[in-house]
Amino acid sequence: MRFFPPIGEQPGKHEQVEAMFSAIAPRYDLLNRLLSLGIDRAWRRIAVSALRATPGAHILDAATGTGDLALTALQNSAVTVTGVDLSEAMLKVARHKAAERGVGDRVTFQVADVEALPFDDEAFTGAMVAFGVRNFQNLRRGLEEMLRVLQPGAQLVVLEFSRPTSRLLRSLFHAYARVVLPAIGRAVSRVPGAYTYLPESMRAFPSGAAFLARMQEAGFANLRAQPLTFGVVSLYVGQAPTKPEPEPGAATDGT
């Protein structure tokens, strides 16, 4: 899970993201448990289930952070995962956790920018990202890159904060995000200003139908959204378009 403001088009934002997460990496997992009241584990299980990975699947975990979503996916012993992130400090924690759990041979963690993925076209049979799309400097480019590396018919699953539909719950959650979350984040992470940006990032992010529209613009098909925990978080699913079958009797290349 990531708590960081949405990234604009200004130069140097990637460096700011990397520096922030490198600073909080040692206490990142503890903060996630505390700030989500432990519900983040259930959210990740739901996301992995929605991906519907089949035996032999190779999954991309974009903005993997300390690898919690990747490690959840590896509970299915028939898949492999490649996790990418801007922060080497976060990835160091992820590798340590993978080694402790004995799954280091089935997961690779590497520094990479989601908006310029160092992988061939159609390299993956599934992709997922948890609380990272708000950090993309160029949301359209990040979505297009994930689409590029997906095989036809493969799914992208996104977990991200959203706006509760209930006015009362929305007010309570925003109050929590403005007051409680920054105080805990500052005390535990010991990083000045840590976790003060969540309310602004939530307001700026195009959640719900607006985010599905962004996915559609990037080329994804068969889109759906599912609110979780009263709409505090939403699960988004999109599919890489399948290639049309050739018409019977149609000429093929080289004929």
ChimeraX commands (.cxc) that place a marker at each C-alpha (Angstrom):
marker #1 position 0.00,0.00,0.00 radius 0.5
marker #1 position 1.21,3.49,-0.80 radius 0.5
marker #1 position 0.31,6.78,0.81 radius 0.5
marker #1 position 1.83,9.43,-1.45 radius 0.5
marker #1 position 0.41,12.39,-3.34 radius 0.5
marker #1 position -0.48,12.12,-7.01 radius 0.5
marker #1 position 2.46,13.02,-9.21 radius 0.5
marker #1 position 2.10,15.83,-11.69 radius 0.5
marker #1 position 4.03,16.50,-14.85 radius 0.5
marker #1 position 6.81,18.46,-13.18 radius 0.5
marker #1 position 10.34,17.13,-13.59 radius 0.5
marker #1 position 11.99,15.55,-10.58 radius 0.5
marker #1 position 8.85,13.98,-9.09 radius 0.5
marker #1 position 10.17,10.47,-9.63 radius 0.5
marker #1 position 13.16,11.39,-7.48 radius 0.5
marker #1 position 10.85,12.78,-4.80 radius 0.5
marker #1 position 8.84,9.55,-4.75 radius 0.5
marker #1 position 11.97,7.43,-4.47 radius 0.5
marker #1 position 13.40,9.58,-1.70 radius 0.5
marker #1 position 10.21,9.52,0.38 radius 0.5
marker #1 position 9.71,5.78,0.20 radius 0.5
marker #1 position 13.36,5.06,0.80 radius 0.5
marker #1 position 13.12,7.12,4.00 radius 0.5
marker #1 position 10.09,5.27,5.36 radius 0.5
marker #1 position 10.96,1.77,4.04 radius 0.5
marker #1 position 12.09,0.29,7.40 radius 0.5
marker #1 position 8.72,1.07,9.05 radius 0.5
marker #1 position 6.51,0.91,5.98 radius 0.5
marker #1 position 4.83,-2.43,6.71 radius 0.5
marker #1 position 4.15,-1.50,10.34 radius 0.5
marker #1 position 2.55,1.75,9.21 radius 0.5
marker #1 position 0.32,-0.07,6.73 radius 0.5
marker #1 position -0.97,-2.42,9.44 radius 0.5
marker #1 position -1.60,0.42,11.86 radius 0.5
marker #1 position -3.15,2.90,9.45 radius 0.5
marker #1 position -5.47,0.39,7.76 radius 0.5
marker #1 position -6.33,-1.38,11.03 radius 0.5
marker #1 position -5.06,-4.56,9.37 radius 0.5
marker #1 position -7.70,-4.53,6.62 radius 0.5
marker #1 position -5.04,-4.10,3.92 radius 0.5
marker #1 position -4.33,-7.86,4.06 radius 0.5
marker #1 position -7.93,-8.65,3.08 radius 0.5
marker #1 position -7.83,-6.07,0.27 radius 0.5
marker #1 position -4.77,-7.73,-1.23 radius 0.5
marker #1 position -6.32,-11.19,-1.04 radius 0.5
marker #1 position -9.38,-9.90,-2.89 radius 0.5
marker #1 position -7.17,-8.33,-5.57 radius 0.5
marker #1 position -5.20,-11.52,-6.13 radius 0.5
marker #1 position -8.41,-13.53,-6.34 radius 0.5
marker #1 position -9.81,-11.10,-8.93 radius 0.5
marker #1 position -6.73,-11.61,-11.11 radius 0.5
marker #1 position -7.72,-15.27,-11.60 radius 0.5
marker #1 position -4.18,-16.36,-12.34 radius 0.5
marker #1 position -3.89,-19.78,-13.94 radius 0.5
marker #1 position -1.06,-22.30,-13.40 radius 0.5
marker #1 position 2.15,-21.09,-15.00 radius 0.5
marker #1 position 1.09,-17.42,-14.94 radius 0.5
marker #1 position 3.79,-14.74,-14.87 radius 0.5
marker #1 position 2.42,-11.69,-13.06 radius 0.5
marker #1 position 3.66,-8.10,-13.02 radius 0.5
marker #1 position 3.30,-6.29,-9.67 radius 0.5
marker #1 position 3.73,-2.61,-10.51 radius 0.5
marker #1 position 4.77,-0.17,-7.74 radius 0.5
marker #1 position 5.35,-3.24,-5.59 radius 0.5
marker #1 position 6.84,-1.38,-2.61 radius 0.5
marker #1 position 7.83,-3.94,0.03 radius 0.5
marker #1 position 6.23,-6.73,-2.00 radius 0.5
marker #1 position 3.14,-7.52,0.06 radius 0.5
marker #1 position 0.86,-7.93,-2.97 radius 0.5
marker #1 position 3.45,-10.00,-4.83 radius 0.5
marker #1 position 3.90,-12.29,-1.83 radius 0.5
marker #1 position 0.14,-12.68,-1.51 radius 0.5
marker #1 position -0.03,-13.78,-5.14 radius 0.5
marker #1 position 2.71,-16.34,-4.48 radius 0.5
marker #1 position 0.42,-18.19,-2.10 radius 0.5
marker #1 position -0.69,-19.77,-5.37 radius 0.5
marker #1 position 2.31,-22.05,-5.84 radius 0.5
marker #1 position 1.83,-22.25,-9.60 radius 0.5
marker #1 position 2.69,-18.63,-10.46 radius 0.5
marker #1 position 5.76,-16.41,-10.65 radius 0.5
marker #1 position 5.86,-12.67,-10.05 radius 0.5
marker #1 position 8.04,-9.76,-11.15 radius 0.5
marker #1 position 7.74,-6.72,-8.90 radius 0.5
marker #1 position 8.98,-3.29,-9.94 radius 0.5
marker #1 position 9.36,-0.09,-7.95 radius 0.5
marker #1 position 11.33,3.16,-8.01 radius 0.5
marker #1 position 12.78,2.63,-4.52 radius 0.5
marker #1 position 15.65,0.20,-4.06 radius 0.5
marker #1 position 15.25,0.55,-0.28 radius 0.5
marker #1 position 11.67,-0.72,-0.51 radius 0.5
marker #1 position 12.73,-3.57,-2.80 radius 0.5
marker #1 position 15.45,-4.58,-0.34 radius 0.5
marker #1 position 12.73,-5.15,2.26 radius 0.5
marker #1 position 10.68,-7.10,-0.29 radius 0.5
marker #1 position 13.59,-9.40,-1.15 radius 0.5
marker #1 position 14.26,-10.07,2.52 radius 0.5
marker #1 position 10.63,-11.01,3.11 radius 0.5
marker #1 position 10.61,-13.30,0.06 radius 0.5
marker #1 position 13.76,-15.07,1.27 radius 0.5
marker #1 position 12.31,-15.51,4.77 radius 0.5
marker #1 position 9.21,-17.16,3.29 radius 0.5
marker #1 position 11.22,-19.42,1.00 radius 0.5
marker #1 position 9.76,-18.03,-2.24 radius 0.5
marker #1 position 12.77,-16.07,-3.47 radius 0.5
marker #1 position 13.14,-18.36,-6.47 radius 0.5
marker #1 position 9.64,-17.49,-7.73 radius 0.5
marker #1 position 9.73,-13.70,-7.46 radius 0.5
marker #1 position 12.02,-11.04,-8.89 radius 0.5
marker #1 position 12.15,-7.50,-7.53 radius 0.5
marker #1 position 13.82,-4.81,-9.62 radius 0.5
marker #1 position 14.04,-1.05,-9.88 radius 0.5
marker #1 position 11.96,0.16,-12.80 radius 0.5
marker #1 position 9.62,2.98,-13.77 radius 0.5
marker #1 position 6.10,1.75,-14.54 radius 0.5
marker #1 position 5.86,4.43,-17.21 radius 0.5
marker #1 position 8.84,2.93,-19.07 radius 0.5
marker #1 position 8.79,-0.78,-18.28 radius 0.5
marker #1 position 11.94,-2.68,-19.35 radius 0.5
marker #1 position 9.98,-5.67,-20.66 radius 0.5
marker #1 position 8.98,-6.99,-24.06 radius 0.5
marker #1 position 5.47,-6.63,-25.41 radius 0.5
marker #1 position 3.05,-9.28,-24.08 radius 0.5
marker #1 position 5.57,-10.50,-21.49 radius 0.5
marker #1 position 3.02,-11.09,-18.71 radius 0.5
marker #1 position -0.18,-13.07,-18.24 radius 0.5
marker #1 position -1.50,-10.70,-15.58 radius 0.5
marker #1 position -0.69,-7.40,-13.86 radius 0.5
marker #1 position -1.64,-5.76,-10.60 radius 0.5
marker #1 position -0.93,-2.59,-8.67 radius 0.5
marker #1 position -1.99,-1.71,-5.13 radius 0.5
marker #1 position -2.16,1.93,-4.06 radius 0.5
marker #1 position 0.42,2.98,-6.64 radius 0.5
marker #1 position -1.43,4.47,-9.60 radius 0.5
marker #1 position -1.91,7.75,-7.71 radius 0.5
marker #1 position 1.87,8.11,-7.81 radius 0.5
marker #1 position 2.26,7.83,-11.56 radius 0.5
marker #1 position 3.68,11.00,-13.04 radius 0.5
marker #1 position 1.65,10.33,-16.17 radius 0.5
marker #1 position -1.35,8.11,-15.41 radius 0.5
marker #1 position -2.19,7.50,-19.07 radius 0.5
marker #1 position 1.38,6.46,-19.85 radius 0.5
marker #1 position 1.55,4.11,-16.87 radius 0.5
marker #1 position -1.68,2.38,-17.85 radius 0.5
marker #1 position -0.58,2.10,-21.47 radius 0.5
marker #1 position 2.73,0.57,-20.45 radius 0.5
marker #1 position 1.02,-2.06,-18.32 radius 0.5
marker #1 position -1.30,-2.82,-21.24 radius 0.5
marker #1 position 1.67,-3.13,-23.60 radius 0.5
marker #1 position 3.33,-5.85,-21.52 radius 0.5
marker #1 position 0.12,-7.86,-21.07 radius 0.5
marker #1 position -0.82,-10.76,-23.32 radius 0.5
marker #1 position -4.17,-10.47,-25.12 radius 0.5
marker #1 position -6.98,-11.34,-22.76 radius 0.5
marker #1 position -4.83,-10.86,-19.63 radius 0.5
marker #1 position -6.20,-8.81,-16.75 radius 0.5
marker #1 position -4.99,-5.76,-14.86 radius 0.5
marker #1 position -6.21,-5.46,-11.26 radius 0.5
marker #1 position -5.88,-2.13,-9.44 radius 0.5
marker #1 position -6.48,-1.38,-5.77 radius 0.5
marker #1 position -6.80,2.30,-4.90 radius 0.5
marker #1 position -8.40,4.62,-2.39 radius 0.5
marker #1 position -11.79,5.99,-3.39 radius 0.5
marker #1 position -14.57,8.15,-2.01 radius 0.5
marker #1 position -17.17,6.44,0.22 radius 0.5
marker #1 position -20.66,6.89,-1.19 radius 0.5
marker #1 position -22.15,7.59,2.23 radius 0.5
marker #1 position -21.78,11.25,3.19 radius 0.5
marker #1 position -21.31,10.33,6.85 radius 0.5
marker #1 position -18.64,7.70,6.13 radius 0.5
marker #1 position -16.92,10.07,3.70 radius 0.5
marker #1 position -16.74,12.76,6.37 radius 0.5
marker #1 position -15.46,10.32,9.01 radius 0.5
marker #1 position -12.81,8.89,6.70 radius 0.5
marker #1 position -11.61,12.30,5.58 radius 0.5
marker #1 position -11.35,13.41,9.21 radius 0.5
marker #1 position -9.32,10.29,9.98 radius 0.5
marker #1 position -7.08,10.95,6.99 radius 0.5
marker #1 position -6.54,14.60,7.90 radius 0.5
marker #1 position -5.92,14.21,11.64 radius 0.5
marker #1 position -5.22,10.66,12.84 radius 0.5
marker #1 position -3.26,9.28,9.91 radius 0.5
marker #1 position -0.64,12.08,9.75 radius 0.5
marker #1 position -0.08,11.91,13.50 radius 0.5
marker #1 position 0.53,8.16,13.48 radius 0.5
marker #1 position 2.62,8.32,10.33 radius 0.5
marker #1 position 4.80,11.08,11.71 radius 0.5
marker #1 position 5.32,9.31,15.05 radius 0.5
marker #1 position 6.11,5.87,13.61 radius 0.5
marker #1 position 8.04,6.76,10.47 radius 0.5
marker #1 position 10.02,9.60,12.11 radius 0.5
marker #1 position 9.99,11.34,8.72 radius 0.5
marker #1 position 8.85,14.99,8.92 radius 0.5
marker #1 position 5.69,15.51,6.95 radius 0.5
marker #1 position 5.07,11.79,6.43 radius 0.5
marker #1 position 1.47,10.85,5.61 radius 0.5
marker #1 position 0.11,14.39,5.55 radius 0.5
marker #1 position -0.83,14.20,1.87 radius 0.5
marker #1 position -3.47,11.43,1.71 radius 0.5
marker #1 position -6.55,13.71,1.75 radius 0.5
marker #1 position -5.17,15.80,-1.13 radius 0.5
marker #1 position -4.22,12.75,-3.16 radius 0.5
marker #1 position -7.67,11.21,-2.70 radius 0.5
marker #1 position -9.38,14.38,-3.87 radius 0.5
marker #1 position -7.14,14.62,-6.92 radius 0.5
marker #1 position -7.39,11.00,-8.02 radius 0.5
marker #1 position -10.13,10.11,-10.55 radius 0.5
marker #1 position -11.84,7.33,-8.61 radius 0.5
marker #1 position -14.84,5.20,-9.54 radius 0.5
marker #1 position -16.28,5.66,-13.01 radius 0.5
marker #1 position -13.73,8.38,-13.75 radius 0.5
marker #1 position -10.84,5.94,-13.29 radius 0.5
marker #1 position -12.59,3.28,-15.38 radius 0.5
marker #1 position -12.80,5.91,-18.12 radius 0.5
marker #1 position -9.02,6.45,-17.85 radius 0.5
marker #1 position -8.47,2.70,-18.18 radius 0.5
marker #1 position -10.72,2.62,-21.23 radius 0.5
marker #1 position -8.86,5.54,-22.81 radius 0.5
marker #1 position -5.60,3.63,-22.30 radius 0.5
marker #1 position -7.03,0.65,-24.21 radius 0.5
marker #1 position -8.42,-1.71,-21.57 radius 0.5
marker #1 position -11.71,-3.54,-22.13 radius 0.5
marker #1 position -14.32,-5.40,-20.05 radius 0.5
marker #1 position -13.97,-2.93,-17.20 radius 0.5
marker #1 position -15.53,-3.18,-13.78 radius 0.5
marker #1 position -15.20,-1.55,-10.36 radius 0.5
marker #1 position -16.01,-2.98,-6.94 radius 0.5
marker #1 position -16.12,-0.81,-3.80 radius 0.5
marker #1 position -14.50,-2.39,-0.73 radius 0.5
marker #1 position -14.92,-1.49,2.96 radius 0.5
marker #1 position -17.84,0.89,2.38 radius 0.5
marker #1 position -16.06,2.50,-0.58 radius 0.5
marker #1 position -12.90,3.53,1.25 radius 0.5
marker #1 position -11.03,1.46,-1.33 radius 0.5
marker #1 position -12.07,0.29,-4.79 radius 0.5
marker #1 position -10.99,-2.68,-6.87 radius 0.5
marker #1 position -10.72,-2.03,-10.61 radius 0.5
marker #1 position -10.38,-4.75,-13.22 radius 0.5
marker #1 position -9.63,-4.34,-16.92 radius 0.5
marker #1 position -8.64,-6.72,-19.69 radius 0.5
marker #1 position -6.14,-6.43,-22.49 radius 0.5
marker #1 position -8.16,-6.69,-25.71 radius 0.5
marker #1 position -8.06,-10.03,-27.47 radius 0.5
marker #1 position -6.95,-10.16,-31.08 radius 0.5
marker #1 position -9.79,-10.80,-33.54 radius 0.5
marker #1 position -9.88,-14.20,-35.18 radius 0.5
marker #1 position -9.23,-14.16,-38.94 radius 0.5
marker #1 position -12.27,-14.57,-41.14 radius 0.5
marker #1 position -12.68,-18.10,-42.57 radius 0.5
marker #1 position -10.97,-18.25,-45.91 radius 0.5
marker #1 position -9.31,-14.85,-45.46 radius 0.5
marker #1 position -5.87,-14.45,-46.94 radius 0.5
marker #1 position -2.97,-14.46,-44.49 radius 0.5
marker #1 position 0.43,-12.78,-44.73 radius 0.5
marker #1 position 2.64,-14.40,-47.30 radius 0.5
marker #1 position -0.18,-15.89,-49.36 radius 0.5
marker link #1:1,2 radius 0.2
marker link #1:2,3 radius 0.2
marker link #1:3,4 radius 0.2
marker link #1:4,5 radius 0.2
marker link #1:5,6 radius 0.2
marker link #1:6,7 radius 0.2
marker link #1:7,8 radius 0.2
marker link #1:8,9 radius 0.2
marker link #1:9,10 radius 0.2
marker link #1:10,11 radius 0.2
marker link #1:11,12 radius 0.2
marker link #1:12,13 radius 0.2
marker link #1:13,14 radius 0.2
marker link #1:14,15 radius 0.2
marker link #1:15,16 radius 0.2
marker link #1:16,17 radius 0.2
marker link #1:17,18 radius 0.2
marker link #1:18,19 radius 0.2
marker link #1:19,20 radius 0.2
marker link #1:20,21 radius 0.2
marker link #1:21,22 radius 0.2
marker link #1:22,23 radius 0.2
marker link #1:23,24 radius 0.2
marker link #1:24,25 radius 0.2
marker link #1:25,26 radius 0.2
marker link #1:26,27 radius 0.2
marker link #1:27,28 radius 0.2
marker link #1:28,29 radius 0.2
marker link #1:29,30 radius 0.2
marker link #1:30,31 radius 0.2
marker link #1:31,32 radius 0.2
marker link #1:32,33 radius 0.2
marker link #1:33,34 radius 0.2
marker link #1:34,35 radius 0.2
marker link #1:35,36 radius 0.2
marker link #1:36,37 radius 0.2
marker link #1:37,38 radius 0.2
marker link #1:38,39 radius 0.2
marker link #1:39,40 radius 0.2
marker link #1:40,41 radius 0.2
marker link #1:41,42 radius 0.2
marker link #1:42,43 radius 0.2
marker link #1:43,44 radius 0.2
marker link #1:44,45 radius 0.2
marker link #1:45,46 radius 0.2
marker link #1:46,47 radius 0.2
marker link #1:47,48 radius 0.2
marker link #1:48,49 radius 0.2
marker link #1:49,50 radius 0.2
marker link #1:50,51 radius 0.2
marker link #1:51,52 radius 0.2
marker link #1:52,53 radius 0.2
marker link #1:53,54 radius 0.2
marker link #1:54,55 radius 0.2
marker link #1:55,56 radius 0.2
marker link #1:56,57 radius 0.2
marker link #1:57,58 radius 0.2
marker link #1:58,59 radius 0.2
marker link #1:59,60 radius 0.2
marker link #1:60,61 radius 0.2
marker link #1:61,62 radius 0.2
marker link #1:62,63 radius 0.2
marker link #1:63,64 radius 0.2
marker link #1:64,65 radius 0.2
marker link #1:65,66 radius 0.2
marker link #1:66,67 radius 0.2
marker link #1:67,68 radius 0.2
marker link #1:68,69 radius 0.2
marker link #1:69,70 radius 0.2
marker link #1:70,71 radius 0.2
marker link #1:71,72 radius 0.2
marker link #1:72,73 radius 0.2
marker link #1:73,74 radius 0.2
marker link #1:74,75 radius 0.2
marker link #1:75,76 radius 0.2
marker link #1:76,77 radius 0.2
marker link #1:77,78 radius 0.2
marker link #1:78,79 radius 0.2
marker link #1:79,80 radius 0.2
marker link #1:80,81 radius 0.2
marker link #1:81,82 radius 0.2
marker link #1:82,83 radius 0.2
marker link #1:83,84 radius 0.2
marker link #1:84,85 radius 0.2
marker link #1:85,86 radius 0.2
marker link #1:86,87 radius 0.2
marker link #1:87,88 radius 0.2
marker link #1:88,89 radius 0.2
marker link #1:89,90 radius 0.2
marker link #1:90,91 radius 0.2
marker link #1:91,92 radius 0.2
marker link #1:92,93 radius 0.2
marker link #1:93,94 radius 0.2
marker link #1:94,95 radius 0.2
marker link #1:95,96 radius 0.2
marker link #1:96,97 radius 0.2
marker link #1:97,98 radius 0.2
marker link #1:98,99 radius 0.2
marker link #1:99,100 radius 0.2
marker link #1:100,101 radius 0.2
marker link #1:101,102 radius 0.2
marker link #1:102,103 radius 0.2
marker link #1:103,104 radius 0.2
marker link #1:104,105 radius 0.2
marker link #1:105,106 radius 0.2
marker link #1:106,107 radius 0.2
marker link #1:107,108 radius 0.2
marker link #1:108,109 radius 0.2
marker link #1:109,110 radius 0.2
marker link #1:110,111 radius 0.2
marker link #1:111,112 radius 0.2
marker link #1:112,113 radius 0.2
marker link #1:113,114 radius 0.2
marker link #1:114,115 radius 0.2
marker link #1:115,116 radius 0.2
marker link #1:116,117 radius 0.2
marker link #1:117,118 radius 0.2
marker link #1:118,119 radius 0.2
marker link #1:119,120 radius 0.2
marker link #1:120,121 radius 0.2
marker link #1:121,122 radius 0.2
marker link #1:122,123 radius 0.2
marker link #1:123,124 radius 0.2
marker link #1:124,125 radius 0.2
marker link #1:125,126 radius 0.2
marker link #1:126,127 radius 0.2
marker link #1:127,128 radius 0.2
marker link #1:128,129 radius 0.2
marker link #1:129,130 radius 0.2
marker link #1:130,131 radius 0.2
marker link #1:131,132 radius 0.2
marker link #1:132,133 radius 0.2
marker link #1:133,134 radius 0.2
marker link #1:134,135 radius 0.2
marker link #1:135,136 radius 0.2
marker link #1:136,137 radius 0.2
marker link #1:137,138 radius 0.2
marker link #1:138,139 radius 0.2
marker link #1:139,140 radius 0.2
marker link #1:140,141 radius 0.2
marker link #1:141,142 radius 0.2
marker link #1:142,143 radius 0.2
marker link #1:143,144 radius 0.2
marker link #1:144,145 radius 0.2
marker link #1:145,146 radius 0.2
marker link #1:146,147 radius 0.2
marker link #1:147,148 radius 0.2
marker link #1:148,149 radius 0.2
marker link #1:149,150 radius 0.2
marker link #1:150,151 radius 0.2
marker link #1:151,152 radius 0.2
marker link #1:152,153 radius 0.2
marker link #1:153,154 radius 0.2
marker link #1:154,155 radius 0.2
marker link #1:155,156 radius 0.2
marker link #1:156,157 radius 0.2
marker link #1:157,158 radius 0.2
marker link #1:158,159 radius 0.2
marker link #1:159,160 radius 0.2
marker link #1:160,161 radius 0.2
marker link #1:161,162 radius 0.2
marker link #1:162,163 radius 0.2
marker link #1:163,164 radius 0.2
marker link #1:164,165 radius 0.2
marker link #1:165,166 radius 0.2
marker link #1:166,167 radius 0.2
marker link #1:167,168 radius 0.2
marker link #1:168,169 radius 0.2
marker link #1:169,170 radius 0.2
marker link #1:170,171 radius 0.2
marker link #1:171,172 radius 0.2
marker link #1:172,173 radius 0.2
marker link #1:173,174 radius 0.2
marker link #1:174,175 radius 0.2
marker link #1:175,176 radius 0.2
marker link #1:176,177 radius 0.2
marker link #1:177,178 radius 0.2
marker link #1:178,179 radius 0.2
marker link #1:179,180 radius 0.2
marker link #1:180,181 radius 0.2
marker link #1:181,182 radius 0.2
marker link #1:182,183 radius 0.2
marker link #1:183,184 radius 0.2
marker link #1:184,185 radius 0.2
marker link #1:185,186 radius 0.2
marker link #1:186,187 radius 0.2
marker link #1:187,188 radius 0.2
marker link #1:188,189 radius 0.2
marker link #1:189,190 radius 0.2
marker link #1:190,191 radius 0.2
marker link #1:191,192 radius 0.2
marker link #1:192,193 radius 0.2
marker link #1:193,194 radius 0.2
marker link #1:194,195 radius 0.2
marker link #1:195,196 radius 0.2
marker link #1:196,197 radius 0.2
marker link #1:197,198 radius 0.2
marker link #1:198,199 radius 0.2
marker link #1:199,200 radius 0.2
marker link #1:200,201 radius 0.2
marker link #1:201,202 radius 0.2
marker link #1:202,203 radius 0.2
marker link #1:203,204 radius 0.2
marker link #1:204,205 radius 0.2
marker link #1:205,206 radius 0.2
marker link #1:206,207 radius 0.2
marker link #1:207,208 radius 0.2
marker link #1:208,209 radius 0.2
marker link #1:209,210 radius 0.2
marker link #1:210,211 radius 0.2
marker link #1:211,212 radius 0.2
marker link #1:212,213 radius 0.2
marker link #1:213,214 radius 0.2
marker link #1:214,215 radius 0.2
marker link #1:215,216 radius 0.2
marker link #1:216,217 radius 0.2
marker link #1:217,218 radius 0.2
marker link #1:218,219 radius 0.2
marker link #1:219,220 radius 0.2
marker link #1:220,221 radius 0.2
marker link #1:221,222 radius 0.2
marker link #1:222,223 radius 0.2
marker link #1:223,224 radius 0.2
marker link #1:224,225 radius 0.2
marker link #1:225,226 radius 0.2
marker link #1:226,227 radius 0.2
marker link #1:227,228 radius 0.2
marker link #1:228,229 radius 0.2
marker link #1:229,230 radius 0.2
marker link #1:230,231 radius 0.2
marker link #1:231,232 radius 0.2
marker link #1:232,233 radius 0.2
marker link #1:233,234 radius 0.2
marker link #1:234,235 radius 0.2
marker link #1:235,236 radius 0.2
marker link #1:236,237 radius 0.2
marker link #1:237,238 radius 0.2
marker link #1:238,239 radius 0.2
marker link #1:239,240 radius 0.2
marker link #1:240,241 radius 0.2
marker link #1:241,242 radius 0.2
marker link #1:242,243 radius 0.2
marker link #1:243,244 radius 0.2
marker link #1:244,245 radius 0.2
marker link #1:245,246 radius 0.2
marker link #1:246,247 radius 0.2
marker link #1:247,248 radius 0.2
marker link #1:248,249 radius 0.2
marker link #1:249,250 radius 0.2
marker link #1:250,251 radius 0.2
marker link #1:251,252 radius 0.2
marker link #1:252,253 radius 0.2
marker link #1:253,254 radius 0.2
marker link #1:254,255 radius 0.2
view
